[in-house]
C-alpha cells in the first residue's frame, strides 16, 4: 500500500515521530505534512536570519570601539539599526503568532483549507518583507562601516594638522620678541 499524500490528524499513526509535534490538531482534519514542514522551515529561516543580523550589529559595534569613534557621533545611527532589529524581532513574533493562529484554527476545524492558504500567503509576504529589511540593514551596516573608515581617515588628517600647528607654535615661541 503506497503512503498517503495527506494524513488524518488525530488518527492512528504507524510512523515514528519526527521534528516538532502538533498535538492540538483536531481529529479527522486533513493536513498535508508538506504544509507543516514548510511553516517549520520558514520559521527556522527567520530565526537564522535574525541571528545573522544580530551578529552584524555586534560587528559594527566592535568596529566603532576599534576606531575610537565617540558615542555621540555614531550613537544615533546605531539607535536606528537597533530600531530595525527590534522591528525584525517584532515581525518574527508576529509570524510566530500567525503560526499559533493557524494551529488554533486547524484545532477548531474552522475553514481549514481557506485559512491555511491565507496564512501561508501572509507568511510568504512577511518573509519577503524580512528579507528586504535584512538587505536594507546590510546596506546600512555597510554605510556605517564606510563612515567609520572615513572618520578614521579624517581623524588621521586632523592629527597631522594639529602636529604641524604645534611645530609652528614652538617655532614662534623660540623667536625673540620684537619686529623682524
VEXDREN-2710 file (C-alpha; in Angstrom, 1 decimal):
% VEXDREN-2710
k/r/px/py/pz
1/UNK/0.0/0.0/0.0
2/UNK/1.6/3.3/-1.0
3/UNK/1.9/6.1/1.6
4/UNK/-0.9/8.6/1.6
5/UNK/-0.3/12.2/0.3
6/UNK/-2.2/13.6/3.2
7/UNK/-2.6/12.3/6.7
8/UNK/-5.6/12.2/9.0
9/UNK/-4.7/14.3/12.1
10/UNK/-5.6/12.7/15.4
11/UNK/-5.9/9.3/13.7
12/UNK/-3.8/6.3/14.5
13/UNK/-0.2/6.6/13.3
14/UNK/2.2/3.9/12.1
15/UNK/5.2/6.2/11.6
16/UNK/7.8/7.2/14.1
17/UNK/7.5/10.9/15.2
18/UNK/10.0/13.3/13.6
19/UNK/10.6/17.0/14.3
20/UNK/8.1/19.2/16.1
21/UNK/4.8/17.6/17.3
22/UNK/1.5/19.3/16.8
23/UNK/-0.7/17.6/19.4
24/UNK/-3.5/20.2/19.4
25/UNK/-4.8/19.5/15.9
26/UNK/-8.5/18.5/15.6
27/UNK/-9.3/14.8/15.0
28/UNK/-10.3/14.0/11.4
29/UNK/-8.8/17.2/9.9
30/UNK/-6.6/16.5/6.9
31/UNK/-3.3/18.5/6.9
32/UNK/-0.6/17.7/4.3
33/UNK/2.8/17.2/6.0
34/UNK/4.4/19.5/3.5
35/UNK/2.4/22.4/4.8
36/UNK/3.6/21.9/8.3
37/UNK/7.2/21.2/7.2
38/UNK/7.1/24.4/5.0
39/UNK/6.0/26.5/8.0
40/UNK/8.7/25.0/10.2
41/UNK/11.3/25.7/7.6
42/UNK/10.2/29.3/7.2
43/UNK/10.4/29.9/10.9
44/UNK/13.8/28.3/11.0
45/UNK/14.9/30.6/8.2
46/UNK/13.6/33.7/10.0
47/UNK/15.4/32.7/13.2
48/UNK/18.6/32.1/11.3
49/UNK/18.3/35.5/9.5
50/UNK/17.7/37.2/12.8
51/UNK/20.8/35.6/14.3
52/UNK/22.9/36.7/11.4
53/UNK/21.6/40.3/11.7
54/UNK/22.4/40.4/15.4
55/UNK/26.0/39.2/14.6
56/UNK/26.4/42.0/12.1
57/UNK/25.1/44.6/14.6
58/UNK/27.7/43.3/17.1
59/UNK/30.4/43.5/14.4
60/UNK/29.5/47.1/13.7
61/UNK/29.6/47.9/17.5
62/UNK/33.1/46.3/17.7
63/UNK/34.3/48.3/14.8
64/UNK/33.1/51.5/16.4
65/UNK/35.2/50.8/19.5
66/UNK/38.2/49.9/17.4
67/UNK/38.2/53.1/15.5
68/UNK/37.7/55.2/18.7
69/UNK/34.5/56.9/17.5
70/UNK/32.6/58.7/20.2
71/UNK/29.1/57.5/21.1
72/UNK/27.8/61.0/20.3
73/UNK/28.9/60.6/16.7
74/UNK/27.7/57.1/16.0
75/UNK/25.0/56.7/18.6
76/UNK/22.1/57.9/16.6
77/UNK/23.0/55.6/13.7
78/UNK/23.3/52.6/16.0
79/UNK/20.0/53.6/17.5
80/UNK/18.4/53.4/14.1
81/UNK/19.9/50.0/13.4
82/UNK/18.8/48.8/16.8
83/UNK/15.3/50.0/16.0
84/UNK/15.3/48.0/12.8
85/UNK/16.5/44.9/14.7
86/UNK/13.6/45.4/17.1
87/UNK/11.2/45.7/14.2
88/UNK/12.5/42.4/12.7
89/UNK/12.2/40.7/16.1
90/UNK/8.6/42.1/16.4
91/UNK/7.9/40.7/12.9
92/UNK/9.2/37.3/13.9
93/UNK/6.9/37.4/16.9
94/UNK/4.1/38.3/14.6
95/UNK/5.0/35.4/12.3
96/UNK/5.1/33.1/15.3
97/UNK/1.7/34.4/16.5
98/UNK/0.3/33.7/13.0
99/UNK/1.6/30.1/13.2
100/UNK/-0.2/29.7/16.5
101/UNK/-3.4/31.1/15.0
102/UNK/-3.2/28.6/12.2
103/UNK/-2.8/25.8/14.7
104/UNK/-5.8/27.0/16.7
105/UNK/-7.9/27.3/13.6
106/UNK/-6.9/23.8/12.5
107/UNK/-7.8/22.5/16.0
108/UNK/-11.3/24.0/15.8
109/UNK/-11.8/22.8/12.2
110/UNK/-12.9/26.3/11.0
111/UNK/-12.3/26.9/7.4
112/UNK/-9.0/24.9/7.5
113/UNK/-8.1/24.9/3.8
114/UNK/-9.0/28.5/3.0
115/UNK/-7.5/29.9/6.2
116/UNK/-4.3/27.9/5.7
117/UNK/-3.8/29.3/2.3
118/UNK/-4.3/32.9/3.6
119/UNK/-1.8/32.4/6.4
120/UNK/0.8/30.9/4.0
121/UNK/0.4/33.9/1.7
122/UNK/0.8/36.2/4.7
123/UNK/3.9/34.4/5.9
124/UNK/5.4/34.5/2.4
125/UNK/4.8/38.2/2.3
126/UNK/6.4/38.6/5.8
127/UNK/9.4/36.5/4.7
128/UNK/9.8/38.7/1.7
129/UNK/9.4/41.8/3.9
130/UNK/12.0/40.4/6.3
131/UNK/14.4/39.6/3.5
132/UNK/14.0/43.2/2.2
133/UNK/14.5/44.6/5.7
134/UNK/17.7/42.4/6.1
135/UNK/19.0/43.7/2.8
136/UNK/18.3/47.2/3.9
137/UNK/20.1/46.5/7.3
138/UNK/23.1/45.1/5.4
139/UNK/23.2/48.3/3.3
140/UNK/23.0/50.4/6.4
141/UNK/25.7/48.4/8.1
142/UNK/27.9/48.9/5.0
143/UNK/27.2/52.6/5.1
144/UNK/28.2/52.7/8.8
145/UNK/31.4/50.8/8.1
146/UNK/32.2/53.3/5.3
147/UNK/31.5/56.2/7.6
148/UNK/33.8/54.7/10.3
149/UNK/36.6/54.3/7.7
150/UNK/36.1/57.9/6.5
151/UNK/36.1/59.3/10.0
152/UNK/39.3/57.4/10.8
153/UNK/40.9/58.9/7.8
154/UNK/39.7/62.4/8.8
155/UNK/41.0/61.8/12.3
156/UNK/44.4/61.0/10.9
157/UNK/44.5/64.1/8.8
158/UNK/43.3/66.3/11.7
159/UNK/46.1/64.8/13.9
160/UNK/48.7/65.7/11.2
161/UNK/47.4/69.3/11.1
162/UNK/47.5/69.6/14.9
163/UNK/51.1/68.3/15.0
164/UNK/52.0/70.8/12.3
165/UNK/50.4/73.7/14.2
166/UNK/52.3/72.5/17.4
167/UNK/55.6/72.8/15.5
168/UNK/54.7/76.2/14.1
169/UNK/53.8/77.4/17.6
170/UNK/57.0/76.0/19.0
171/UNK/59.0/77.9/16.3
172/UNK/57.1/81.1/17.1
173/UNK/57.9/80.7/20.8
174/UNK/61.6/80.3/20.0
175/UNK/61.8/83.6/18.1
176/UNK/62.9/86.7/20.1
177/UNK/60.2/89.3/20.7
178/UNK/60.1/92.4/18.5
179/UNK/59.7/93.3/14.9
180/UNK/61.6/91.2/12.3
END
